[in-house]
Amino acid sequence: MREISSDITFELAGGDVASVRVARSTRLVVRDGLVWVTRSDDVADYWLEPGHTLRLRRGERLWIGTEHEAARVAFEMPAHAGERAFDWFARAAARFGLHAGDGWRTV
């Protein structure tokens, strides 16, 4: 079983099943292929096509599989509020010729 705690993309060969545990709240994004997902504490199975997403809860377990062809899926962590605020500040500073966080400053 793999533990997902950061952004990661991986491939499943046709007919493969992967078991993962979600360490932090994240989002599953299907990049290529058709996959099915079974979640712990959920009676439904999910069939996802490329572009479909599924929000995942911290601590849940997943079983992800494909039937016949390979698939590629990505786990994406949401940005924390502090990171979003820093990103906004960096973009705003760049408009004025300042470069926040890169170790350089305009004089």
Chimera marker file (.cmm) of the C-alpha trace (Angstrom):
<marker_set name="trace">
<marker id="1" x="0.000" y="0.000" z="0.000" r="1" g="1" b="0" radius="0.5"/>
<marker id="2" x="1.295" y="3.436" z="-0.933" r="1" g="1" b="0" radius="0.5"/>
<marker id="3" x="0.745" y="6.482" z="1.235" r="1" g="1" b="0" radius="0.5"/>
<marker id="4" x="-0.095" y="9.703" z="-0.595" r="1" g="1" b="0" radius="0.5"/>
<marker id="5" x="1.202" y="12.819" z="1.185" r="1" g="1" b="0" radius="0.5"/>
<marker id="6" x="2.328" y="15.047" z="-1.696" r="1" g="1" b="0" radius="0.5"/>
<marker id="7" x="1.594" y="15.751" z="-5.356" r="1" g="1" b="0" radius="0.5"/>
<marker id="8" x="2.308" y="12.618" z="-7.365" r="1" g="1" b="0" radius="0.5"/>
<marker id="9" x="1.395" y="11.161" z="-10.749" r="1" g="1" b="0" radius="0.5"/>
<marker id="10" x="1.552" y="7.469" z="-11.496" r="1" g="1" b="0" radius="0.5"/>
<marker id="11" x="0.525" y="4.978" z="-14.152" r="1" g="1" b="0" radius="0.5"/>
<marker id="12" x="-1.465" y="1.781" z="-13.867" r="1" g="1" b="0" radius="0.5"/>
<marker id="13" x="-0.996" y="-0.963" z="-16.440" r="1" g="1" b="0" radius="0.5"/>
<marker id="14" x="-4.125" y="-2.579" z="-17.877" r="1" g="1" b="0" radius="0.5"/>
<marker id="15" x="-5.741" y="-4.835" z="-15.284" r="1" g="1" b="0" radius="0.5"/>
<marker id="16" x="-3.670" y="-3.462" z="-12.371" r="1" g="1" b="0" radius="0.5"/>
<marker id="17" x="-5.062" y="-2.452" z="-8.978" r="1" g="1" b="0" radius="0.5"/>
<marker id="18" x="-3.252" y="-0.110" z="-6.572" r="1" g="1" b="0" radius="0.5"/>
<marker id="19" x="-4.043" y="0.367" z="-2.912" r="1" g="1" b="0" radius="0.5"/>
<marker id="20" x="-3.292" y="3.790" z="-1.425" r="1" g="1" b="0" radius="0.5"/>
<marker id="21" x="-3.841" y="5.607" z="1.848" r="1" g="1" b="0" radius="0.5"/>
<marker id="22" x="-4.479" y="9.355" z="1.764" r="1" g="1" b="0" radius="0.5"/>
<marker id="23" x="-2.310" y="11.119" z="4.380" r="1" g="1" b="0" radius="0.5"/>
<marker id="24" x="-3.628" y="14.643" z="3.640" r="1" g="1" b="0" radius="0.5"/>
<marker id="25" x="-6.781" y="15.908" z="1.992" r="1" g="1" b="0" radius="0.5"/>
<marker id="26" x="-6.144" y="15.829" z="-1.725" r="1" g="1" b="0" radius="0.5"/>
<marker id="27" x="-7.756" y="15.537" z="-5.119" r="1" g="1" b="0" radius="0.5"/>
<marker id="28" x="-7.484" y="12.614" z="-7.529" r="1" g="1" b="0" radius="0.5"/>
<marker id="29" x="-7.350" y="13.666" z="-11.190" r="1" g="1" b="0" radius="0.5"/>
<marker id="30" x="-7.540" y="11.179" z="-14.052" r="1" g="1" b="0" radius="0.5"/>
<marker id="31" x="-5.069" y="12.178" z="-16.777" r="1" g="1" b="0" radius="0.5"/>
<marker id="32" x="-5.421" y="9.245" z="-19.228" r="1" g="1" b="0" radius="0.5"/>
<marker id="33" x="-7.535" y="6.104" z="-19.429" r="1" g="1" b="0" radius="0.5"/>
<marker id="34" x="-10.593" y="4.872" z="-17.569" r="1" g="1" b="0" radius="0.5"/>
<marker id="35" x="-10.193" y="3.984" z="-13.873" r="1" g="1" b="0" radius="0.5"/>
<marker id="36" x="-12.439" y="2.735" z="-11.108" r="1" g="1" b="0" radius="0.5"/>
<marker id="37" x="-12.042" y="3.807" z="-7.496" r="1" g="1" b="0" radius="0.5"/>
<marker id="38" x="-13.325" y="2.113" z="-4.359" r="1" g="1" b="0" radius="0.5"/>
<marker id="39" x="-13.116" y="4.184" z="-1.176" r="1" g="1" b="0" radius="0.5"/>
<marker id="40" x="-13.087" y="3.043" z="2.434" r="1" g="1" b="0" radius="0.5"/>
<marker id="41" x="-16.312" y="3.945" z="4.250" r="1" g="1" b="0" radius="0.5"/>
<marker id="42" x="-18.196" y="4.353" z="0.947" r="1" g="1" b="0" radius="0.5"/>
<marker id="43" x="-20.526" y="1.812" z="-0.610" r="1" g="1" b="0" radius="0.5"/>
<marker id="44" x="-20.244" y="3.276" z="-4.135" r="1" g="1" b="0" radius="0.5"/>
<marker id="45" x="-17.604" y="2.554" z="-6.754" r="1" g="1" b="0" radius="0.5"/>
<marker id="46" x="-16.550" y="5.429" z="-8.991" r="1" g="1" b="0" radius="0.5"/>
<marker id="47" x="-15.760" y="5.164" z="-12.707" r="1" g="1" b="0" radius="0.5"/>
<marker id="48" x="-13.660" y="8.114" z="-13.794" r="1" g="1" b="0" radius="0.5"/>
<marker id="49" x="-12.627" y="9.258" z="-17.273" r="1" g="1" b="0" radius="0.5"/>
<marker id="50" x="-9.797" y="11.648" z="-18.240" r="1" g="1" b="0" radius="0.5"/>
<marker id="51" x="-10.438" y="15.069" z="-16.714" r="1" g="1" b="0" radius="0.5"/>
<marker id="52" x="-12.671" y="13.757" z="-13.913" r="1" g="1" b="0" radius="0.5"/>
<marker id="53" x="-11.694" y="14.560" z="-10.328" r="1" g="1" b="0" radius="0.5"/>
<marker id="54" x="-12.532" y="13.117" z="-6.946" r="1" g="1" b="0" radius="0.5"/>
<marker id="55" x="-11.949" y="14.939" z="-3.643" r="1" g="1" b="0" radius="0.5"/>
<marker id="56" x="-10.326" y="12.680" z="-1.073" r="1" g="1" b="0" radius="0.5"/>
<marker id="57" x="-10.385" y="12.871" z="2.706" r="1" g="1" b="0" radius="0.5"/>
<marker id="58" x="-7.387" y="12.525" z="4.985" r="1" g="1" b="0" radius="0.5"/>
<marker id="59" x="-6.990" y="8.988" z="6.300" r="1" g="1" b="0" radius="0.5"/>
<marker id="60" x="-9.183" y="7.202" z="3.782" r="1" g="1" b="0" radius="0.5"/>
<marker id="61" x="-8.003" y="4.186" z="1.816" r="1" g="1" b="0" radius="0.5"/>
<marker id="62" x="-8.487" y="3.776" z="-1.921" r="1" g="1" b="0" radius="0.5"/>
<marker id="63" x="-8.311" y="0.926" z="-4.361" r="1" g="1" b="0" radius="0.5"/>
<marker id="64" x="-7.708" y="2.218" z="-7.897" r="1" g="1" b="0" radius="0.5"/>
<marker id="65" x="-7.812" y="-0.041" z="-10.924" r="1" g="1" b="0" radius="0.5"/>
<marker id="66" x="-8.147" y="-0.307" z="-14.671" r="1" g="1" b="0" radius="0.5"/>
<marker id="67" x="-9.759" y="-3.002" z="-16.750" r="1" g="1" b="0" radius="0.5"/>
<marker id="68" x="-8.018" y="-3.348" z="-20.102" r="1" g="1" b="0" radius="0.5"/>
<marker id="69" x="-5.841" y="-0.377" z="-20.923" r="1" g="1" b="0" radius="0.5"/>
<marker id="70" x="-3.250" y="1.641" z="-19.014" r="1" g="1" b="0" radius="0.5"/>
<marker id="71" x="-4.247" y="4.780" z="-17.138" r="1" g="1" b="0" radius="0.5"/>
<marker id="72" x="-2.451" y="7.728" z="-15.559" r="1" g="1" b="0" radius="0.5"/>
<marker id="73" x="-3.745" y="9.422" z="-12.402" r="1" g="1" b="0" radius="0.5"/>
<marker id="74" x="-2.489" y="12.364" z="-10.340" r="1" g="1" b="0" radius="0.5"/>
<marker id="75" x="-2.943" y="13.244" z="-6.689" r="1" g="1" b="0" radius="0.5"/>
<marker id="76" x="-2.901" y="17.010" z="-6.144" r="1" g="1" b="0" radius="0.5"/>
<marker id="77" x="-2.657" y="18.653" z="-2.736" r="1" g="1" b="0" radius="0.5"/>
<marker id="78" x="-4.653" y="21.853" z="-2.193" r="1" g="1" b="0" radius="0.5"/>
<marker id="79" x="-2.615" y="24.969" z="-1.460" r="1" g="1" b="0" radius="0.5"/>
<marker id="80" x="-2.756" y="26.077" z="2.169" r="1" g="1" b="0" radius="0.5"/>
<marker id="81" x="-4.252" y="29.471" z="2.938" r="1" g="1" b="0" radius="0.5"/>
<marker id="82" x="-0.806" y="30.865" z="3.800" r="1" g="1" b="0" radius="0.5"/>
<marker id="83" x="0.622" y="29.639" z="0.488" r="1" g="1" b="0" radius="0.5"/>
<marker id="84" x="-2.268" y="31.210" z="-1.434" r="1" g="1" b="0" radius="0.5"/>
<marker id="85" x="-1.726" y="34.518" z="0.398" r="1" g="1" b="0" radius="0.5"/>
<marker id="86" x="2.018" y="34.427" z="-0.364" r="1" g="1" b="0" radius="0.5"/>
<marker id="87" x="1.299" y="33.648" z="-4.030" r="1" g="1" b="0" radius="0.5"/>
<marker id="88" x="-1.080" y="36.624" z="-4.205" r="1" g="1" b="0" radius="0.5"/>
<marker id="89" x="1.507" y="38.887" z="-2.544" r="1" g="1" b="0" radius="0.5"/>
<marker id="90" x="4.256" y="37.681" z="-4.919" r="1" g="1" b="0" radius="0.5"/>
<marker id="91" x="2.065" y="38.389" z="-7.969" r="1" g="1" b="0" radius="0.5"/>
<marker id="92" x="1.135" y="41.836" z="-6.629" r="1" g="1" b="0" radius="0.5"/>
<marker id="93" x="4.782" y="42.658" z="-5.831" r="1" g="1" b="0" radius="0.5"/>
<marker id="94" x="5.872" y="41.548" z="-9.309" r="1" g="1" b="0" radius="0.5"/>
<marker id="95" x="3.524" y="44.148" z="-10.814" r="1" g="1" b="0" radius="0.5"/>
<marker id="96" x="5.617" y="46.813" z="-9.055" r="1" g="1" b="0" radius="0.5"/>
<marker id="97" x="8.957" y="45.314" z="-10.092" r="1" g="1" b="0" radius="0.5"/>
<marker id="98" x="9.597" y="43.518" z="-6.799" r="1" g="1" b="0" radius="0.5"/>
<marker id="99" x="10.329" y="39.799" z="-6.677" r="1" g="1" b="0" radius="0.5"/>
<marker id="100" x="9.191" y="38.314" z="-3.395" r="1" g="1" b="0" radius="0.5"/>
<marker id="101" x="10.746" y="35.117" z="-2.145" r="1" g="1" b="0" radius="0.5"/>
<marker id="102" x="13.444" y="34.605" z="-4.777" r="1" g="1" b="0" radius="0.5"/>
<marker id="103" x="16.323" y="36.116" z="-2.794" r="1" g="1" b="0" radius="0.5"/>
<marker id="104" x="16.639" y="39.151" z="-5.086" r="1" g="1" b="0" radius="0.5"/>
<marker id="105" x="15.313" y="42.639" z="-4.805" r="1" g="1" b="0" radius="0.5"/>
<marker id="106" x="15.110" y="45.513" z="-7.239" r="1" g="1" b="0" radius="0.5"/>
<marker id="107" x="17.019" y="48.614" z="-6.153" r="1" g="1" b="0" radius="0.5"/>
<link id1="1" id2="2" r="1" g="1" b="0" radius="0.2"/>
<link id1="2" id2="3" r="1" g="1" b="0" radius="0.2"/>
<link id1="3" id2="4" r="1" g="1" b="0" radius="0.2"/>
<link id1="4" id2="5" r="1" g="1" b="0" radius="0.2"/>
<link id1="5" id2="6" r="1" g="1" b="0" radius="0.2"/>
<link id1="6" id2="7" r="1" g="1" b="0" radius="0.2"/>
<link id1="7" id2="8" r="1" g="1" b="0" radius="0.2"/>
<link id1="8" id2="9" r="1" g="1" b="0" radius="0.2"/>
<link id1="9" id2="10" r="1" g="1" b="0" radius="0.2"/>
<link id1="10" id2="11" r="1" g="1" b="0" radius="0.2"/>
<link id1="11" id2="12" r="1" g="1" b="0" radius="0.2"/>
<link id1="12" id2="13" r="1" g="1" b="0" radius="0.2"/>
<link id1="13" id2="14" r="1" g="1" b="0" radius="0.2"/>
<link id1="14" id2="15" r="1" g="1" b="0" radius="0.2"/>
<link id1="15" id2="16" r="1" g="1" b="0" radius="0.2"/>
<link id1="16" id2="17" r="1" g="1" b="0" radius="0.2"/>
<link id1="17" id2="18" r="1" g="1" b="0" radius="0.2"/>
<link id1="18" id2="19" r="1" g="1" b="0" radius="0.2"/>
<link id1="19" id2="20" r="1" g="1" b="0" radius="0.2"/>
<link id1="20" id2="21" r="1" g="1" b="0" radius="0.2"/>
<link id1="21" id2="22" r="1" g="1" b="0" radius="0.2"/>
<link id1="22" id2="23" r="1" g="1" b="0" radius="0.2"/>
<link id1="23" id2="24" r="1" g="1" b="0" radius="0.2"/>
<link id1="24" id2="25" r="1" g="1" b="0" radius="0.2"/>
<link id1="25" id2="26" r="1" g="1" b="0" radius="0.2"/>
<link id1="26" id2="27" r="1" g="1" b="0" radius="0.2"/>
<link id1="27" id2="28" r="1" g="1" b="0" radius="0.2"/>
<link id1="28" id2="29" r="1" g="1" b="0" radius="0.2"/>
<link id1="29" id2="30" r="1" g="1" b="0" radius="0.2"/>
<link id1="30" id2="31" r="1" g="1" b="0" radius="0.2"/>
<link id1="31" id2="32" r="1" g="1" b="0" radius="0.2"/>
<link id1="32" id2="33" r="1" g="1" b="0" radius="0.2"/>
<link id1="33" id2="34" r="1" g="1" b="0" radius="0.2"/>
<link id1="34" id2="35" r="1" g="1" b="0" radius="0.2"/>
<link id1="35" id2="36" r="1" g="1" b="0" radius="0.2"/>
<link id1="36" id2="37" r="1" g="1" b="0" radius="0.2"/>
<link id1="37" id2="38" r="1" g="1" b="0" radius="0.2"/>
<link id1="38" id2="39" r="1" g="1" b="0" radius="0.2"/>
<link id1="39" id2="40" r="1" g="1" b="0" radius="0.2"/>
<link id1="40" id2="41" r="1" g="1" b="0" radius="0.2"/>
<link id1="41" id2="42" r="1" g="1" b="0" radius="0.2"/>
<link id1="42" id2="43" r="1" g="1" b="0" radius="0.2"/>
<link id1="43" id2="44" r="1" g="1" b="0" radius="0.2"/>
<link id1="44" id2="45" r="1" g="1" b="0" radius="0.2"/>
<link id1="45" id2="46" r="1" g="1" b="0" radius="0.2"/>
<link id1="46" id2="47" r="1" g="1" b="0" radius="0.2"/>
<link id1="47" id2="48" r="1" g="1" b="0" radius="0.2"/>
<link id1="48" id2="49" r="1" g="1" b="0" radius="0.2"/>
<link id1="49" id2="50" r="1" g="1" b="0" radius="0.2"/>
<link id1="50" id2="51" r="1" g="1" b="0" radius="0.2"/>
<link id1="51" id2="52" r="1" g="1" b="0" radius="0.2"/>
<link id1="52" id2="53" r="1" g="1" b="0" radius="0.2"/>
<link id1="53" id2="54" r="1" g="1" b="0" radius="0.2"/>
<link id1="54" id2="55" r="1" g="1" b="0" radius="0.2"/>
<link id1="55" id2="56" r="1" g="1" b="0" radius="0.2"/>
<link id1="56" id2="57" r="1" g="1" b="0" radius="0.2"/>
<link id1="57" id2="58" r="1" g="1" b="0" radius="0.2"/>
<link id1="58" id2="59" r="1" g="1" b="0" radius="0.2"/>
<link id1="59" id2="60" r="1" g="1" b="0" radius="0.2"/>
<link id1="60" id2="61" r="1" g="1" b="0" radius="0.2"/>
<link id1="61" id2="62" r="1" g="1" b="0" radius="0.2"/>
<link id1="62" id2="63" r="1" g="1" b="0" radius="0.2"/>
<link id1="63" id2="64" r="1" g="1" b="0" radius="0.2"/>
<link id1="64" id2="65" r="1" g="1" b="0" radius="0.2"/>
<link id1="65" id2="66" r="1" g="1" b="0" radius="0.2"/>
<link id1="66" id2="67" r="1" g="1" b="0" radius="0.2"/>
<link id1="67" id2="68" r="1" g="1" b="0" radius="0.2"/>
<link id1="68" id2="69" r="1" g="1" b="0" radius="0.2"/>
<link id1="69" id2="70" r="1" g="1" b="0" radius="0.2"/>
<link id1="70" id2="71" r="1" g="1" b="0" radius="0.2"/>
<link id1="71" id2="72" r="1" g="1" b="0" radius="0.2"/>
<link id1="72" id2="73" r="1" g="1" b="0" radius="0.2"/>
<link id1="73" id2="74" r="1" g="1" b="0" radius="0.2"/>
<link id1="74" id2="75" r="1" g="1" b="0" radius="0.2"/>
<link id1="75" id2="76" r="1" g="1" b="0" radius="0.2"/>
<link id1="76" id2="77" r="1" g="1" b="0" radius="0.2"/>
<link id1="77" id2="78" r="1" g="1" b="0" radius="0.2"/>
<link id1="78" id2="79" r="1" g="1" b="0" radius="0.2"/>
<link id1="79" id2="80" r="1" g="1" b="0" radius="0.2"/>
<link id1="80" id2="81" r="1" g="1" b="0" radius="0.2"/>
<link id1="81" id2="82" r="1" g="1" b="0" radius="0.2"/>
<link id1="82" id2="83" r="1" g="1" b="0" radius="0.2"/>
<link id1="83" id2="84" r="1" g="1" b="0" radius="0.2"/>
<link id1="84" id2="85" r="1" g="1" b="0" radius="0.2"/>
<link id1="85" id2="86" r="1" g="1" b="0" radius="0.2"/>
<link id1="86" id2="87" r="1" g="1" b="0" radius="0.2"/>
<link id1="87" id2="88" r="1" g="1" b="0" radius="0.2"/>
<link id1="88" id2="89" r="1" g="1" b="0" radius="0.2"/>
<link id1="89" id2="90" r="1" g="1" b="0" radius="0.2"/>
<link id1="90" id2="91" r="1" g="1" b="0" radius="0.2"/>
<link id1="91" id2="92" r="1" g="1" b="0" radius="0.2"/>
<link id1="92" id2="93" r="1" g="1" b="0" radius="0.2"/>
<link id1="93" id2="94" r="1" g="1" b="0" radius="0.2"/>
<link id1="94" id2="95" r="1" g="1" b="0" radius="0.2"/>
<link id1="95" id2="96" r="1" g="1" b="0" radius="0.2"/>
<link id1="96" id2="97" r="1" g="1" b="0" radius="0.2"/>
<link id1="97" id2="98" r="1" g="1" b="0" radius="0.2"/>
<link id1="98" id2="99" r="1" g="1" b="0" radius="0.2"/>
<link id1="99" id2="100" r="1" g="1" b="0" radius="0.2"/>
<link id1="100" id2="101" r="1" g="1" b="0" radius="0.2"/>
<link id1="101" id2="102" r="1" g="1" b="0" radius="0.2"/>
<link id1="102" id2="103" r="1" g="1" b="0" radius="0.2"/>
<link id1="103" id2="104" r="1" g="1" b="0" radius="0.2"/>
<link id1="104" id2="105" r="1" g="1" b="0" radius="0.2"/>
<link id1="105" id2="106" r="1" g="1" b="0" radius="0.2"/>
<link id1="106" id2="107" r="1" g="1" b="0" radius="0.2"/>
</marker_set>
